[in-house]
Amino acid sequence: MACNLELSPTGDVDFVGPSGESVTLTLTGPDGVAAEIVHMRYAGNGASDPPFTFAIKDGTNLLVVVAEASQAGVSLQLQEDCGGSNQVLSTFQFDPQNPARGYFIKGT
């Protein structure tokens, strides 16, 4: 299974991908730090249990990911599970006072 998201070449959104294709998200942190996605919402549909998967919809839609980690300030990676390999979509510092990250995805 190939990766379905790529960085937007124009910068008008965060990522682009083919409409109808499936994306599964994972979250990783440094060794010894527990990190997980606790909620995901894409195009108005949410999920609070893994797998955190959605189908890319036509047009521009918002993806919101709420993360949790056992240590504040650690570097986390939001990744797309590409079936045997992972693609890093975003690296960010975990802030327990602002655990949500938002991304715009354009389906083509």
C-alpha angles and dihedrals in degrees: 000000000000127000113266103196127071134174112272110259091208099044093227088118133015099245140009129203143159114283114249095024119124125243125194118195129208133177127216135184137181122296112286095023121105111220130172145159108251098182139004130190124187125177090344097310118110138198130191099179131061140290091064097204133153138169116241110248128211116270128009118327135171123245116197120188122189112202134191129196135178092235131044119234097023121138112252130189124215106207140185112230103227097183107273096003134050130223118211109232099174140359117204143159113255112243112185089201090057108026097159125093124190129206133178115224124192118205115210 
